[in-house]
Amino acid sequence: MQVYGVVGWKNSGKTGLMERLVTEITARGISVSTVKHAHHSFDVDHPGKDSHRHRMAGASEVLLASKSRWALMHELRDEDEPTLEELLGKLSDVDLVLVEGYKRDAHPKVEAHRRETGNSLISPGDPTIRAIASDVSLDCEKPIFDLNDTKAIADFILSDLGLSA
């Protein structure tokens, strides 16, 4: 299972790029899963729903299943946040896992960058960031792609990993 990340500051285009990459790469016959890191608390179920009631009652894990999908929710309570490596170990085997966030981890990454955010690049001095996807021209030693050129970014990622359809 290969891993490649998309990193960038808030509103840099990470999620849109991830979505387009999943569509592009799966269309080539490569199986893809994703991991998204959130810096805030989040909920996948809602107050009043049975699964939420189970968690609020103290269940450590709640598995919700239907004929269309299943989801396992694990409450950390007083446990440490799991590492990316630990989370990857919970996924079913696929050809590629695309990771949004986890910018300090050691897997290879593409940095999403938009001028309008006013943020500087993360990539200088970070060898894990292999390329930049931006909406502006940049003076940089790393490969730079147009943020919306999903095909070229996907080609780069797959080539970097030695994956082909």
DSSP file (Angstrom, degrees, kcal/mol; ACC not computed):
  #  RESIDUE AA STRUCTURE BP1 BP2  ACC     N-H-->O    O-->H-N    N-H-->O    O-->H-N    TCO  KAPPA ALPHA  PHI   PSI    X-CA   Y-CA   Z-CA
    1    1 A M              0   0    0      0, 0.0     2,-0.2     0, 0.0    95,-0.2   0.000 360.0 360.0 360.0 118.9    0.0    0.0    0.0
    2    2 A Q  E     -a   96   0A   0     93,-2.0    95,-2.8    92,-0.2     2,-0.4  -0.605 360.0-153.5 -89.5 151.4    1.5    3.3   -1.2
    3    3 A V  E     +a   97   0A   0     -2,-0.2     2,-0.3    93,-0.2    95,-0.2  -0.987  17.1 169.4-129.2 135.2    0.9    6.6    0.6
    4    4 A Y  E     -a   98   0A   0     93,-2.2    95,-2.4    -2,-0.4     2,-0.3  -0.993  18.1-146.5-144.3 140.7    1.0   10.1   -0.8
    5    5 A G  E     -ab  99 109A   0    103,-2.9   105,-2.2    -2,-0.3     2,-0.4  -0.684  12.5-152.6-111.9 160.2   -0.1   13.3    0.9
    6    6 A V  E     +ab 100 110A   0     93,-2.9    95,-2.1    -2,-0.3     2,-0.3  -0.993  29.4 171.8-124.7 120.2   -1.7   16.6    0.0
    7    7 A V  E     + b   0 111A   0    103,-2.4   105,-3.4    -2,-0.4     2,-0.2  -0.801  10.3 126.2-125.7 166.7   -0.7   19.4    2.4
    8    8 A G        -     0   0    0     -2,-0.3   105,-0.1   103,-0.2     3,-0.1  -0.833  55.5 -71.6 160.2 166.1   -1.2   23.2    2.6
    9    9 A W  S >  S-     0   0    0    103,-0.4     3,-1.5    -2,-0.2     5,-0.3  -0.248  73.1 -63.6 -73.5 168.8   -2.6   25.9    4.8
   10   10 A K  T 3  S+     0   0    0      1,-0.3    -1,-0.2     2,-0.1     0, 0.0  -0.239 123.8  12.3 -54.0 137.4   -6.3   26.5    5.3
   11   11 A N  T 3  S+     0   0    0     -3,-0.1    -1,-0.3     1,-0.1   106,-0.1   0.698  87.8 125.2  65.3  23.7   -8.2   27.3    2.2
   12   12 A S  S <  S-     0   0    0     -3,-1.5    -2,-0.1   100,-0.1    -1,-0.1   0.560  87.7 -98.0 -87.6  -7.8   -5.3   26.4   -0.1
   13   13 A G  S  > S+     0   0    0     -4,-0.2     4,-2.2    99,-0.1     5,-0.2   0.590  79.0 136.2 104.2  13.3   -7.3   23.9   -2.2
   14   14 A K  H  > S+     0   0    0     -5,-0.3     4,-2.9     1,-0.2     5,-0.2   0.940  72.6  45.2 -59.2 -51.3   -6.3   20.7   -0.4
   15   15 A T  H  > S+     0   0    0      1,-0.2     4,-2.5     2,-0.2    -1,-0.2   0.906 113.9  48.4 -65.9 -42.6   -9.8   19.1   -0.3
   16   16 A G  H  > S+     0   0    0      2,-0.2     4,-2.3     1,-0.2    -1,-0.2   0.913 113.4  48.3 -62.1 -42.0  -10.7   20.0   -3.9
   17   17 A L  H  X S+     0   0    0     -4,-2.2     4,-2.8     2,-0.2    -2,-0.2   0.924 110.8  51.2 -64.4 -43.7   -7.4   18.6   -5.1
   18   18 A M  H  X S+     0   0    0     -4,-2.9     4,-2.6     1,-0.2    -2,-0.2   0.939 110.5  49.0 -56.8 -47.6   -7.9   15.4   -3.1
   19   19 A E  H  X S+     0   0    0     -4,-2.5     4,-2.0     1,-0.2    -1,-0.2   0.921 113.5  45.7 -60.2 -45.5  -11.4   14.9   -4.5
   20   20 A R  H  X S+     0   0    0     -4,-2.3     4,-2.7     1,-0.2    -1,-0.2   0.886 111.8  52.3 -66.9 -38.2  -10.1   15.5   -8.1
   21   21 A L  H  X S+     0   0    0     -4,-2.8     4,-3.1     2,-0.2     5,-0.3   0.911 107.9  51.0 -64.5 -41.7   -7.1   13.2   -7.5
   22   22 A V  H  X S+     0   0    0     -4,-2.6     4,-2.4    -5,-0.2     5,-0.3   0.941 113.2  46.0 -59.8 -46.3   -9.4   10.4   -6.2
   23   23 A T  H  X S+     0   0    0     -4,-2.0     4,-1.5    -5,-0.2    -2,-0.2   0.933 116.7  44.5 -61.2 -47.3  -11.6   10.7   -9.3
   24   24 A E  H  X S+     0   0    0     -4,-2.7     4,-0.5     2,-0.2    -2,-0.2   0.923 117.2  43.0 -64.5 -47.0   -8.6   10.8  -11.7
   25   25 A I  H ><>S+     0   0    0     -4,-3.1     5,-1.5     1,-0.2     3,-0.8   0.889 113.3  49.6 -74.0 -39.5   -6.6    8.0  -10.2
   26   26 A T  H ><5S+     0   0    0     -4,-2.4     3,-1.9    -5,-0.3    -1,-0.2   0.849 103.8  61.7 -67.5 -30.8   -9.5    5.6   -9.6
   27   27 A A  H 3<5S+     0   0    0     -4,-1.5    -1,-0.2    -5,-0.3    -2,-0.2   0.727  98.4  58.7 -64.7 -19.9  -10.6    6.2  -13.3
   28   28 A R  T <<5S-     0   0    0     -3,-0.8    -1,-0.3    -4,-0.5    -2,-0.2   0.368 126.1-102.3 -89.3   4.2   -7.2    4.7  -14.2
   29   29 A G  T < 5S+     0   0    0     -3,-1.9     2,-0.5     1,-0.3    -3,-0.2   0.638  80.1 132.3  87.5  14.6   -8.1    1.5  -12.4
   30   30 A I      < -     0   0    0     -5,-1.5    -1,-0.3   133,-0.0     2,-0.3  -0.871  56.7-126.4-101.9 128.7   -6.0    2.1   -9.3
   31   31 A S        -     0   0    0     -2,-0.5    65,-2.0    -3,-0.1    64,-0.4  -0.565  32.2-172.0 -78.1 136.6   -7.7    1.5   -6.0
   32   32 A V  E     -c   96   0A   0     -2,-0.3     2,-0.3    63,-0.2    65,-0.2  -0.980  16.5-179.6-133.2 137.8   -7.6    4.5   -3.6
   33   33 A S  E     -c   97   0A   0     63,-2.0    65,-2.6    -2,-0.4     2,-0.3  -0.874  19.4-142.8-122.6 164.5   -8.5    5.2    0.0
   34   34 A T  E     -c   98   0A   0     -2,-0.3     2,-0.4    63,-0.2    65,-0.2  -0.934  11.3-161.8-130.1 153.5   -8.2    8.5    1.8
   35   35 A V  E     -c   99   0A   0     63,-2.1    65,-3.2    -2,-0.3     2,-0.5  -0.999  11.7-166.9-128.8 132.0   -7.2    9.7    5.3
   36   36 A K  E     -c  100   0A   0     -2,-0.4     2,-0.4    63,-0.2    65,-0.2  -0.983   9.5-148.4-122.6 124.8   -8.2   13.3    6.4
   37   37 A H        -     0   0    0     63,-2.5     2,-0.4    -2,-0.5    -2,-0.0  -0.785  11.1-161.4 -92.2 134.0   -6.7   14.9    9.5
   38   38 A A        -     0   0    0     -2,-0.4     4,-0.1     2,-0.1    -2,-0.0  -0.949  14.4-157.4-114.3 134.5   -8.9   17.3   11.3
   39   39 A H  S    S+     0   0    0     -2,-0.4     2,-0.3     2,-0.1    -1,-0.1   0.366  78.3  52.3 -88.3   5.8   -7.4   19.8   13.8
   40   40 A H  S    S-     0   0    0      1,-0.0     2,-0.1     0, 0.0    -2,-0.1  -0.845  98.6 -82.0-134.6 168.2  -10.8   20.2   15.5
   41   41 A S        +     0   0    0     -2,-0.3     2,-0.3     2,-0.0    -2,-0.1  -0.461  51.5 179.7 -69.2 144.8  -13.4   18.0   17.1
   42   42 A F        -     0   0    0     -2,-0.1     2,-0.4    -4,-0.1    -4,-0.0  -0.949  18.1-150.1-143.2 163.7  -15.8   16.5   14.6
   43   43 A D        -     0   0    0     -2,-0.3     3,-0.0     1,-0.1     9,-0.0  -0.999   9.9-168.8-137.1 138.5  -18.8   14.2   14.7
   44   44 A V  S    S+     0   0    0     -2,-0.4     2,-0.3     2,-0.0    -1,-0.1   0.510  79.9  45.5-104.0  -8.7  -20.0   11.8   12.0
   45   45 A D  S    S-     0   0    0      6,-0.1     5,-0.0     4,-0.0     0, 0.0  -0.798  82.4-122.4-125.0 175.7  -23.3   11.1   13.6
   46   46 A H    >   -     0   0    0     -2,-0.3     3,-2.3     1,-0.1     6,-0.4  -0.870  30.5 -86.9-126.2 149.4  -25.8   13.5   15.2
   47   47 A P  T 3  S+     0   0    0      0, 0.0     3,-0.1     0, 0.0    -1,-0.1  -0.197 113.7  26.7 -51.1 137.0  -27.5   13.9   18.6
   48   48 A G  T 3  S+     0   0    0      1,-0.4     2,-0.1     2,-0.1     0, 0.0   0.037  92.4 116.4  95.8 -25.9  -30.6   11.8   18.9
   49   49 A K  S <> S-     0   0    0     -3,-2.3     4,-2.4     1,-0.1    -1,-0.4  -0.443  76.7-116.2 -73.8 152.0  -29.5    9.2   16.4
   50   50 A D  H  > S+     0   0    0      1,-0.2     4,-2.3     2,-0.2     5,-0.2   0.897 113.6  50.9 -56.9 -45.2  -29.0    5.7   17.8
   51   51 A S  H  > S+     0   0    0      1,-0.2     4,-2.1     2,-0.2    -1,-0.2   0.891 110.9  49.0 -63.7 -38.1  -25.2    5.6   17.2
   52   52 A H  H  > S+     0   0    0     -6,-0.4     4,-2.7     1,-0.2    -1,-0.2   0.908 109.8  51.9 -65.3 -41.9  -24.7    8.9   18.9
   53   53 A R  H  X S+     0   0    0     -4,-2.4     4,-1.5     1,-0.2    -2,-0.2   0.888 108.1  52.1 -62.1 -39.5  -26.8    7.7   21.9
   54   54 A H  H  <>S+     0   0    0     -4,-2.3     5,-2.0     2,-0.2     4,-0.5   0.934 112.0  45.5 -62.2 -46.5  -24.6    4.6   22.1
   55   55 A R  H ><5S+     0   0    0     -4,-2.1     3,-1.5     1,-0.2    -2,-0.2   0.921 112.0  50.6 -63.7 -43.8  -21.4    6.7   22.1
   56   56 A M  H 3<5S+     0   0    0     -4,-2.7    -1,-0.2     1,-0.3    -2,-0.2   0.776 103.4  60.6 -66.6 -25.1  -22.8    9.2   24.7
   57   57 A A  T 3<5S-     0   0    0     -4,-1.5    -1,-0.3    -5,-0.2    -2,-0.2   0.645 130.5 -92.9 -75.8 -13.6  -23.7    6.3   26.9
   58   58 A G  T < 5 +     0   0    0     -3,-1.5    -3,-0.2    -4,-0.5    -2,-0.1   0.476  67.4 157.7 119.7   3.7  -20.1    5.3   27.0
   59   59 A A      < -     0   0    0     -5,-2.0    -1,-0.3     1,-0.2    16,-0.2  -0.365  34.1-149.4 -60.9 136.7  -19.4    2.8   24.3
   60   60 A S  S    S+     0   0    0      1,-0.3    15,-2.9    14,-0.1     2,-0.4   0.890  82.5  15.4 -72.8 -40.4  -15.8    2.7   23.3
   61   61 A E  E     -F   74   0B   0     13,-0.2     2,-0.4    -7,-0.0    -1,-0.3  -0.988  63.2-166.4-135.0 145.6  -16.6    1.8   19.7
   62   62 A V  E     -F   73   0B   0     11,-2.3    11,-2.9    -2,-0.4     2,-0.6  -0.990   6.9-160.9-130.5 122.9  -19.9    1.9   17.7
   63   63 A L  E     -F   72   0B   0     -2,-0.4     2,-0.5     9,-0.2     9,-0.2  -0.922   6.6-165.7-104.9 121.8  -20.1    0.1   14.4
   64   64 A L  E     +F   71   0B   0      7,-3.0     7,-2.7    -2,-0.6     2,-0.4  -0.927  13.7 179.9-108.8 127.2  -23.0    1.4   12.2
   65   65 A A  E     +F   70   0B   0     -2,-0.5     2,-0.3     5,-0.2     5,-0.2  -0.964  13.5 158.0-134.9 146.5  -23.9   -0.9    9.3
   66   66 A S        -     0   0    0      3,-2.2    -2,-0.0    -2,-0.4     0, 0.0  -0.860  58.3 -88.9-146.2-178.4  -26.4   -0.9    6.4
   67   67 A K  S    S+     0   0    0     -2,-0.3     3,-0.1     1,-0.2    -2,-0.0   0.685 126.0  45.6 -70.8 -15.0  -26.6   -2.6    3.0
   68   68 A S  S    S-     0   0    0      1,-0.3     2,-0.3     0, 0.0    -1,-0.2   0.781 124.1 -22.5 -97.1 -31.8  -24.7    0.4    1.5
   69   69 A R        -     0   0    0      2,-0.0    -3,-2.2     0, 0.0     2,-0.3  -0.982  48.2-136.3-166.7 168.4  -21.8    1.0    3.9
   70   70 A W  E     -F   65   0B   0     -2,-0.3     2,-0.4    -5,-0.2    -5,-0.2  -0.987  13.9-166.4-137.3 152.7  -20.5    0.5    7.4
   71   71 A A  E     -F   64   0B   0     -7,-2.7    -7,-3.0    -2,-0.3     2,-0.6  -1.000   8.5-153.4-139.9 135.5  -18.6    2.9    9.7
   72   72 A L  E     -F   63   0B   0     -2,-0.4     2,-0.5    -9,-0.2    -9,-0.2  -0.947  10.6-165.1-110.7 121.3  -16.7    2.3   12.8
   73   73 A M  E     -F   62   0B   0    -11,-2.9   -11,-2.3    -2,-0.6     2,-0.5  -0.916   2.7-167.3-106.9 130.0  -16.5    5.1   15.3
   74   74 A H  E     -F   61   0B   0     -2,-0.5     2,-0.5   -13,-0.2   -13,-0.2  -0.972  12.6-144.4-119.8 121.2  -13.9    4.8   18.1
   75   75 A E        -     0   0    0    -15,-2.9     3,-0.1    -2,-0.5     4,-0.1  -0.737   4.6-161.6 -84.4 124.3  -14.0    7.2   21.0
   76   76 A L    >   +     0   0    0     -2,-0.5     3,-3.4     1,-0.2     2,-0.2   0.810  23.1 167.8 -74.6 -29.2  -10.5    8.1   22.2
   77   77 A R  T 3  S-     0   0    0      1,-0.3    -1,-0.2   -17,-0.1   -17,-0.0  -0.337  79.8 -10.7  48.5-110.3  -11.7    9.3   25.6
   78   78 A D  T 3  S+     0   0    0     -2,-0.2    -1,-0.3    -3,-0.1     2,-0.1   0.295 112.4 111.9 -99.8  10.5   -8.4    9.6   27.5
   79   79 A E  S <  S-     0   0    0     -3,-3.4     2,-0.1     1,-0.1    -3,-0.1  -0.441  74.5-102.8 -79.5 155.8   -6.3    7.9   24.8
   80   80 A D        -     0   0    0     -2,-0.1    -1,-0.1     1,-0.1     3,-0.1  -0.419  45.7 -91.5 -70.8 153.0   -3.7    9.7   22.7
   81   81 A E        -     0   0    0     -2,-0.1    -1,-0.1     1,-0.1     2,-0.0  -0.480  51.5-110.8 -62.2 132.8   -4.5   10.5   19.2
   82   82 A P        -     0   0    0      0, 0.0    -1,-0.1     0, 0.0     2,-0.1  -0.319  30.3-113.0 -67.1 150.9   -3.4    7.6   17.0
   83   83 A T     >  -     0   0    0      1,-0.1     4,-2.2    -3,-0.1     5,-0.2  -0.331  26.6-108.5 -74.4 163.9   -0.5    8.2   14.6
   84   84 A L  H  > S+     0   0    0      1,-0.2     4,-2.8     2,-0.2     5,-0.2   0.912 121.6  55.6 -58.6 -42.0   -0.9    8.2   10.9
   85   85 A E  H  > S+     0   0    0      1,-0.2     4,-1.5     2,-0.2    -1,-0.2   0.907 107.5  48.5 -58.6 -42.7    0.9    4.8   10.8
   86   86 A E  H  4 S+     0   0    0      1,-0.2     4,-0.4     2,-0.2    -1,-0.2   0.905 112.7  48.3 -64.4 -40.7   -1.6    3.3   13.3
   87   87 A L  H >< S+     0   0    0     -4,-2.2     3,-1.5     1,-0.2     4,-0.5   0.896 107.1  55.0 -67.4 -39.9   -4.5    4.6   11.3
   88   88 A L  H >< S+     0   0    0     -4,-2.8     3,-1.3     1,-0.3    -1,-0.2   0.858 100.5  61.7 -60.7 -33.9   -3.1    3.3    8.0
   89   89 A G  T 3< S+     0   0    0     -4,-1.5    -1,-0.3     1,-0.2    -2,-0.2   0.657  98.5  57.2 -65.8 -15.8   -2.9   -0.1    9.6
   90   90 A K  T <  S+     0   0    0     -3,-1.5    -1,-0.2    -4,-0.4    -2,-0.2   0.585  89.9  93.6 -89.9 -12.4   -6.7    0.0   10.1
   91   91 A L  S <  S-     0   0    0     -3,-1.3     2,-0.1    -4,-0.5     3,-0.1  -0.487  81.3-110.8 -82.6 150.4   -7.4    0.4    6.4
   92   92 A S        -     0   0    0     -2,-0.2     2,-0.2     1,-0.1    -1,-0.1  -0.426  52.0 -83.5 -68.7 154.9   -8.1   -2.4    3.9
   93   93 A D        +     0   0    0     -2,-0.1     2,-0.3     2,-0.0    -1,-0.1  -0.431  61.5 158.2 -68.0 130.5   -5.4   -3.0    1.4
   94   94 A V        -     0   0    0     -2,-0.2   -92,-0.2    -3,-0.1     3,-0.1  -0.862  51.6-108.4-138.8 172.9   -5.5   -0.7   -1.7
   95   95 A D  S    S+     0   0    0    -64,-0.4   -93,-2.0    -2,-0.3     2,-0.4   0.893  99.3  14.0 -71.2 -39.8   -3.0    0.5   -4.2
   96   96 A L  E     -ac   2  32A   0    -65,-2.0   -63,-2.0   -95,-0.2     2,-0.6  -0.998  55.8-159.3-144.7 133.9   -2.8    4.1   -2.9
   97   97 A V  E     -ac   3  33A   0    -95,-2.8   -93,-2.2    -2,-0.4     2,-0.5  -0.972  15.9-155.1-110.3 120.1   -3.8    6.0    0.2
   98   98 A L  E     -ac   4  34A   0    -65,-2.6   -63,-2.1    -2,-0.6     2,-0.5  -0.836  11.3-157.4 -93.7 130.4   -4.1    9.7   -0.3
   99   99 A V  E     -ac   5  35A   0    -95,-2.4   -93,-2.9    -2,-0.5     2,-0.6  -0.932   8.0-157.7-115.6 123.9   -3.6   11.6    2.9
  100  100 A E  E    S-ac   6  36A   0    -65,-3.2   -63,-2.5    -2,-0.5     2,-0.3  -0.898  70.2  -5.9-100.0 118.8   -4.9   15.2    3.5
  101  101 A G  S    S+     0   0    0    -95,-2.1   -95,-0.2    -2,-0.6    -2,-0.1  -0.701  71.7 118.3  98.8-154.4   -3.0   16.8    6.3
  102  102 A Y    >   +     0   0    0     -2,-0.3     3,-1.6     1,-0.1    -1,-0.1   0.920  37.6 169.2  53.7  46.9   -0.3   15.2    8.4
  103  103 A K  T 3   +     0   0    0      1,-0.3    -1,-0.1   -95,-0.1    25,-0.1   0.688  68.1  55.1 -66.6 -17.9    2.2   17.7    7.0
  104  104 A R  T 3  S+     0   0    0     24,-0.0    -1,-0.3     2,-0.0    -2,-0.1   0.506  86.9 100.6 -93.2  -4.0    4.9   16.7    9.6
  105  105 A D  S <  S-     0   0    0     -3,-1.6    23,-0.1     1,-0.1     0, 0.0  -0.336  81.0-115.6 -79.9 167.0    4.8   13.0    8.8
  106  106 A A  S    S+     0   0    0     -2,-0.1    -1,-0.1     2,-0.0     3,-0.1   0.438  74.6 110.2 -89.1  -1.1    7.5   11.5    6.5
  107  107 A H  S    S-     0   0    0      1,-0.1  -103,-0.1  -103,-0.0     2,-0.1  -0.325  79.8 -91.1 -71.7 158.1    5.4   10.3    3.5
  108  108 A P        -     0   0    0      0, 0.0  -103,-2.9     0, 0.0     2,-0.3  -0.375  53.1-174.4 -69.6 149.8    5.8   12.1    0.2
  109  109 A K  E     -bd   5 129A   0     19,-2.6    21,-2.8  -105,-0.2    22,-0.9  -0.945  29.7-138.9-144.5 159.4    3.5   15.0   -0.4
  110  110 A V  E     -bd   6 131A   0   -105,-2.2  -103,-2.4    -2,-0.3     2,-0.5  -0.972  28.6-136.3-113.1 135.9    2.3   17.7   -2.9
  111  111 A E  E     -bd   7 132A   0     20,-2.5    22,-3.3    -2,-0.4     2,-0.4  -0.841   9.2-148.1 -96.0 126.0    1.7   21.1   -1.4
  112  112 A A  E     - d   0 133A   0   -105,-3.4  -103,-0.4    -2,-0.5     2,-0.4  -0.772  23.5-179.2 -87.7 135.1   -1.5   22.9   -2.4
  113  113 A H  E     - d   0 134A   0     20,-2.5    22,-1.2    -2,-0.4     2,-0.4  -0.992  16.0-176.3-143.4 130.2   -1.0   26.7   -2.6
  114  114 A R    >   -     0   0    0     -2,-0.4     3,-1.2    20,-0.2     5,-0.4  -0.993  23.5-142.9-125.0 133.5   -3.3   29.6   -3.4
  115  115 A R  G >  S+     0   0    0     -2,-0.4     3,-2.1     1,-0.2    -1,-0.1   0.892  96.4  67.4 -58.4 -41.1   -2.1   33.2   -3.5
  116  116 A E  G 3  S+     0   0    0      1,-0.3    -1,-0.2     2,-0.1  -104,-0.1   0.691  89.5  64.6 -60.0 -19.4   -5.3   34.6   -2.0
  117  117 A T  G <  S-     0   0    0     -3,-1.2    -1,-0.3     2,-0.1    -2,-0.2   0.772  95.2-141.5 -74.0 -23.3   -4.6   32.9    1.4
  118  118 A G    <   +     0   0    0     -3,-2.1     2,-0.2    -4,-0.4    -2,-0.1   0.560  53.4 136.9  75.4   7.2   -1.5   35.1    1.8
  119  119 A N        -     0   0    0     -5,-0.4    -1,-0.3     1,-0.1    -2,-0.1  -0.584  53.4-122.2 -88.9 149.8    0.4   32.2    3.3
  120  120 A S        -     0   0    0     -2,-0.2  -111,-0.2     1,-0.1     2,-0.1  -0.349  42.7 -82.8 -77.7 168.0    4.0   31.4    2.5
  121  121 A L        -     0   0    0      1,-0.1    -1,-0.1    -2,-0.1    -8,-0.1  -0.414  24.4-154.0 -70.5 147.6    5.0   28.0    1.2
  122  122 A I  S    S+     0   0    0      1,-0.1    -1,-0.1    -2,-0.1     7,-0.1   0.753  82.2  77.4 -83.7 -30.8    5.4   25.1    3.6
  123  123 A S    >   +     0   0    0      2,-0.1     3,-3.0     5,-0.1     6,-0.2   0.710  57.9 106.0 -64.1 -30.6    7.8   23.3    1.2
  124  124 A P  T 3  S+     0   0    0      0, 0.0    16,-0.0     0, 0.0     0, 0.0  -0.294 100.3   4.9 -55.8 125.7   11.1   25.2    1.6
  125  125 A G  T 3  S+     0   0    0      1,-0.1    -2,-0.1     4,-0.1    -3,-0.0   0.492 105.2 110.4  81.2   2.4   13.4   23.0    3.6
  126  126 A D    X   -     0   0    0     -3,-3.0     3,-1.4     1,-0.1    -1,-0.1  -0.875  44.3-174.3-113.3 100.0   10.9   20.1    3.6
  127  127 A P  T 3  S+     0   0    0      0, 0.0    -1,-0.1     0, 0.0    -4,-0.0   0.654  79.6  69.3 -69.1 -13.6   12.2   17.2    1.5
  128  128 A T  T 3  S+     0   0    0    -20,-0.1   -19,-2.6   -25,-0.1     2,-0.9   0.732  81.8  81.5 -76.1 -19.4    8.9   15.2    1.9
  129  129 A I  E <   +d  109   0A   0     -3,-1.4   -19,-0.2    -6,-0.2    -3,-0.1  -0.781  59.2 176.5 -86.8 109.8    7.1   17.8   -0.2
  130  130 A R  E     +     0   0A   0    -21,-2.8     2,-0.3    -2,-0.9   -20,-0.2   0.694  58.8   2.7 -90.6 -21.9    8.0   16.7   -3.7
  131  131 A A  E     -d  110   0A   0    -22,-0.9   -20,-2.5    11,-0.2     2,-0.4  -0.969  62.7-126.9-158.5 167.0    6.0   19.2   -5.8
  132  132 A I  E     -de 111 144A   0     11,-2.6    13,-3.1    -2,-0.3     2,-0.6  -0.981   6.8-158.9-126.2 135.5    3.7   22.2   -5.5
  133  133 A A  E     +de 112 145A   0    -22,-3.3   -20,-2.5    -2,-0.4     2,-0.3  -0.966  33.0 164.3-111.1 114.7    0.3   22.7   -7.0
  134  134 A S  E     -de 113 146A   0     11,-2.7    13,-2.3    -2,-0.6    14,-0.3  -0.880  50.0-138.4-135.5 159.6   -0.4   26.4   -7.2
  135  135 A D  S    S+     0   0    0    -22,-1.2     2,-0.3    -2,-0.3   -21,-0.1   0.350  92.8  48.4 -95.8   4.7   -2.7   29.0   -8.8
  136  136 A V  S    S-     0   0    0    -23,-0.2     2,-0.2   -21,-0.0    -2,-0.1  -0.944  94.5 -94.0-137.4 159.7    0.3   31.3   -9.4
  137  137 A S        -     0   0    0     -2,-0.3     2,-0.3     9,-0.0    -2,-0.1  -0.519  45.3-167.1 -70.9 141.1    3.8   31.1  -10.9
  138  138 A L        -     0   0    0     -2,-0.2     2,-0.9     2,-0.1     6,-0.1  -0.950  26.4-129.2-131.6 150.7    6.4   30.4   -8.3
  139  139 A D        +     0   0    0     -2,-0.3     2,-0.3     2,-0.0     3,-0.0  -0.866  58.4 133.0 -98.4 102.3   10.2   30.5   -8.2
  140  140 A C        -     0   0    0     -2,-0.9     4,-0.1     2,-0.2    -2,-0.1  -0.990  61.9-132.1-152.8 151.1   11.0   27.2   -6.7
  141  141 A E  S    S+     0   0    0     -2,-0.3     3,-0.1     2,-0.1    -1,-0.1   0.677  86.5  82.8 -80.2 -17.4   13.4   24.2   -7.3
  142  142 A K  S    S-     0   0    0      1,-0.1   -11,-0.2   -11,-0.0    -2,-0.2  -0.502  98.5 -86.2 -85.1 155.7   10.6   21.7   -6.9
  143  143 A P        -     0   0    0      0, 0.0   -11,-2.6     0, 0.0     2,-0.4  -0.347  45.2-153.5 -58.7 139.5    8.2   20.8   -9.7
  144  144 A I  E     -e  132   0A   0    -13,-0.2     2,-0.3    -4,-0.1   -11,-0.2  -0.973  12.6-175.1-122.2 131.4    5.3   23.2   -9.9
  145  145 A F  E     -e  133   0A   0    -13,-3.1   -11,-2.7    -2,-0.4     2,-0.3  -0.885  36.9 -98.6-120.7 152.3    1.9   22.3  -11.4
  146  146 A D  E >   -e  134   0A   0     -2,-0.3     3,-2.3   -13,-0.2   -11,-0.2  -0.549  36.7-125.8 -64.2 133.2   -1.2   24.4  -12.0
  147  147 A L  T 3  S+     0   0    0    -13,-2.3    -1,-0.1     1,-0.3   -12,-0.1   0.773 109.8  47.2 -54.9 -28.5   -3.5   23.7   -9.1
  148  148 A N  T 3  S+     0   0    0    -14,-0.3     2,-1.7     1,-0.1    -1,-0.3   0.396  82.3  97.7 -97.1   3.2   -6.3   22.7  -11.5
  149  149 A D    <>  +     0   0    0     -3,-2.3     4,-2.1     1,-0.2     5,-0.2  -0.525  45.1 164.3 -89.9  70.7   -4.2   20.4  -13.7
  150  150 A T  H  >  +     0   0    0     -2,-1.7     4,-3.0     1,-0.2     5,-0.2   0.865  68.1  56.2 -58.5 -41.2   -5.3   17.2  -11.9
  151  151 A K  H  > S+     0   0    0     -3,-0.2     4,-2.7     1,-0.2    -1,-0.2   0.935 109.4  45.3 -59.2 -47.5   -4.1   14.9  -14.7
  152  152 A A  H  > S+     0   0    0      2,-0.2     4,-2.2     1,-0.2    -1,-0.2   0.885 114.2  49.0 -65.6 -38.4   -0.5   16.2  -14.5
  153  153 A I  H  X S+     0   0    0     -4,-2.1     4,-2.5     2,-0.2    -2,-0.2   0.922 112.6  47.8 -66.7 -43.2   -0.5   16.1  -10.7
  154  154 A A  H  X S+     0   0    0     -4,-3.0     4,-2.8     2,-0.2     5,-0.3   0.918 110.5  52.2 -62.4 -43.2   -1.8   12.5  -10.7
  155  155 A D  H  X S+     0   0    0     -4,-2.7     4,-2.4    -5,-0.2     5,-0.2   0.923 111.0  48.4 -56.6 -45.4    0.8   11.6  -13.4
  156  156 A F  H  X S+     0   0    0     -4,-2.2     4,-2.9     2,-0.2    -2,-0.2   0.937 112.7  46.8 -61.9 -48.9    3.5   13.0  -11.1
  157  157 A I  H  X S+     0   0    0     -4,-2.5     4,-1.8     1,-0.2     6,-0.2   0.945 114.6  46.0 -60.0 -50.2    2.3   11.2   -8.0
  158  158 A L  H  X>S+     0   0    0     -4,-2.8     5,-2.7     1,-0.2     4,-0.9   0.887 114.9  47.4 -63.8 -39.0    1.9    7.9   -9.7
  159  159 A S  H ><5S+     0   0    0     -4,-2.4     3,-0.6    -5,-0.3    -1,-0.2   0.915 109.2  54.0 -65.8 -42.7    5.3    8.2  -11.4
  160  160 A D  H 3<5S+     0   0    0     -4,-2.9    -2,-0.2     1,-0.2    -1,-0.2   0.842 115.5  40.3 -60.0 -34.1    6.9    9.2   -8.1
  161  161 A L  H 3<5S-     0   0    0     -4,-1.8    -1,-0.2    -5,-0.2    -2,-0.2   0.560 110.9-119.1 -91.6 -10.0    5.5    6.1   -6.5
  162  162 A G  T <<5 +     0   0    0     -4,-0.9     2,-0.3    -3,-0.6    -3,-0.2   0.782  65.2 144.1  74.4  26.4    6.2    3.8   -9.4
  163  163 A L      < +     0   0    0     -5,-2.7     2,-0.3    -6,-0.2    -1,-0.3  -0.772  22.9 175.8 -98.0 143.1    2.5    3.0   -9.8
  164  164 A S              0   0    0     -2,-0.3    -5,-0.0    -3,-0.1  -136,-0.0  -0.986 360.0 360.0-142.9 155.8    0.8    2.5  -13.1
  165  165 A A              0   0    0     -2,-0.3    -2,-0.0  -135,-0.1    -1,-0.0   0.484 360.0 360.0 -72.5 360.0   -2.7    1.6  -14.2
